[in-house]
Amino acid sequence: MMPTPSSRRSASTRIDVFSFSLGGFIAQALVVKHPELVRKLVLTGTGPKGGKDIDRVTAITYWDMLRATLTRSDPKEFLFFNRNTNGKLAARAFVNRLKERTADRDETPERAVHVRRCRSCRCCPIAASRPRCCRSR
């Protein structure tokens, strides 16, 4: 929920915003609507309007998830890493590091959650194109 002028503590209160992926688009919308509220803005893992393959994010995500299913791999190996030798090695090492933590882990989201996230990309608040949820090709 975006803050409104009435929900702010004082006019002099400014915040630092760190955002990732779709959160980057939300943060940009916040800055457009309330520039006086944000002191610093950090955008990570988010794509620019009109960026390479930005209009194909949902299709690429589903394709990578299908490839992961068919190869019995973790989808992160396809979504976030190049498929060359170094990328494959880095992906496996990353997934293995994730498995090391066994306590206090978030539950795996249901498929319906992923579908809702992908559908939400189609109605980005400040850009006609969808955010880049995965690596560019």
C-alpha angles and dihedrals in degrees: 000000000000117000116248124208090259093053095055120098096225140343090249095056110106127178138209113230125204113185139179132200111322087006086067091063091047090050091050090051089051091053092048092050098038111018091161090062098059122072098174132010125198118187118193132175093004128121131227123248106273094013120157110292092350090136090056099054097112093046092046091049093051091045092051091048090051091050090050091050093049092049094039090237132137109269089230088070089065100031100052108022136062115249096233122106095271092045093051092049092048091048093052092047090050094050091047090052089052090054092054091074108075103161128070095010123156115251116257108261118243120252089252090063091055092048091052091050092051092047091049089060089069093067102048109172098229108022134052090218125071124254119258105253094175141029119296120247 
